[in-house]
């Protein structure tokens, strides 16, 4: 029984670590492209907005990569980076897009809470 339980835990940890490594292999450019695409589709960004969002996303992705490479994943710095991103993004978006974006963030937070509680 203990061996089976241990094997299950080991398998879970291995799968989780593998999934994290795959995400770590994406370049800042790929991350910025993916985020820009998501925001374009959800917020109907104009071409000019897409360029600005890509530039903003790329800067944040590069900063996050530097923090990961330096093994300096301080939650306070990560939170500050996200808050700065959101503040700058708000300057790019229209009022309607800002409302949609706030809803997207709330939905993401709610979904993360459900995942974390085992639902």
Protein Blocks (a to p, Z undefined) as FASTA:
>chain_A
ZZmmmmmmmmmmmmmmmmmmmmmmpcfklmmmmmmmmmmmmnopafklmmmmmmmmmmmm
mmmmmmmmnopacfklmmmmmmmmmmmmmmmpcfklmmmmmmmmmmmmmmmmmmmnoZZ
